[in-house]
Amino acid sequence: MTFLIIILATIVLIGILNERVFKLQSDIALILFTLVLSLILLTLRVLIPGGNIASFTKELGDFGFEEYLMDGVLCFMLFAGAGKVNMGKFRQNLRPICLLALLSTMLSSFIYGGLFYLVALAFKIPMDIWVCILLGCVVSPTDPIAATGILNKIGLSKSVCSVIENESLFNDGTGVALFIFIRSIVMNVGKSNFFLIMGREIFGAVAVALIISYLLFKLMKLTSDPVRYILISLLDVALVYFICEHLGFSGVIASVVCGMYFSYEMDKMERKVMVVDPHDFYRDFWEILESILNAILFVMIGLLVLNVEISSYILIILPASIVILIFSRAAGVFTSSIMTGHQIPGNYNLKEFVSLMTWAALKGGLSLALALGTAEYLAPDIYNVFINVTYISIFFTVLVQGLTVGKVYMKLEESKLTRQKNKRIQK
């Protein structure tokens, strides 16, 4: 209860301060000022060793983030984000979304791992190629929570925003399947088949999500109580996530499919919903729940800095991880975009689209949860590298890219308009 009170108080105070003074995007403000607060507490802990401050900060940093996110609220956050997917735009951009979610994530992970391995060799960091690729699997997938929580609030066009959000929602299946495959190599646990893992993760998740959602939506049609609509949707995503995680399927993808299915079916019965739920309780509930859980997530990411041990290789991995992250993402997007042919969304050319998709690739809680899960089989110094690199990736993408992606988008729009204007003049 103490931890919950601290988090809620932090959210409220930062929110009011930001609203009155700084006027930043709310989710970015939460992670930024929570990070500042954590750094202040860490400074006090160093200046006043022992005592109440040291024990207080240690308790805050020791919160079970991985369990909270992966076994707790992740499915509800994904359901809420997927429920806002524009199905028309999704179908229109299906090919680039699939290529970005599958091919781009795989390529980025391997490219990141290969480049980081070269850095490890050059500076004698004791990491082999497979451990470096595992690190690539941690930081390469774009985070759906960060994307839907930030990017749809900065004025991107619906078509482009649809591609970014849907890629973020679906590429985690690729990232998690690849992570499991590479982890088995790192741990020398048998011989895994990536395509078998991938097929089971994706197709199993989709099948379970559609079957359970179909059955529970039949129940929804039997009631006219909007509160019961909410309860059935909560039951659907929780049950599907539980079944998939226990069967070895992707609970992440299953949660996304559930959200899209319910959104699609709710739109089909819109007339009935307008009569029985005139105040739109169902959509308001999921909107509010998503906002609350997003805020808690970003505050927790900032507070967990209290428990991070700075790696002895920090001066090497700080610049290297940022450069490699941007390059590997750009290379993955570039390759995937070439295969889209003339179907590049937003009427961008290849350079413009790669630039936007690279700079809009935010990382978040999912990467941190994966990194925290490596503690049981990595050596302590290598585990610290994983945590440090993951935090560098999160803070750089959310604070630097998140704060500037709107300006990048506007520059690219100007470039596109100028290019189209010149093309018309030439004709």
Secondary structure, DSSP 8 states (H G I E B T S, - for coil): -HHHHHHHHHHHHHHHHIIIII---HHHHHHHHHHHHHHHHHHHHHHS-SHHHHHHHHHHHTS-HHHHIIIIIHHHHHHHHHTT--HHHHHHTHHHHHHIIIIIHHHHHHHHHHHHHHHHHHTT----HHHHHHHHHHHSS--HHHHHHHGGGTT--HHHHHHHHHHHHHHHHHHHHHHHHHHHHHTT-S---HHHHHHIIIIIHHHHHHHHHHHHHHHHTT---HHHHHHHHHHHHHHHHHHHHHHTS-HHHHHHHHHHHHHHHHHHTHHHHHHH-TT-HHHHHHHHHHHHHHHHHHHHHHHGGGG----TTHHHHHHHHHHHHHHHHHHHHHHHHHTTTT--GGG--HHHHHHHHHHT----HHHHHHHHGGGGTS-HHHHHHHHHHHHHHHHIIIIIIHHHHHHHHHHHHHHHHHHHHHHHHH-
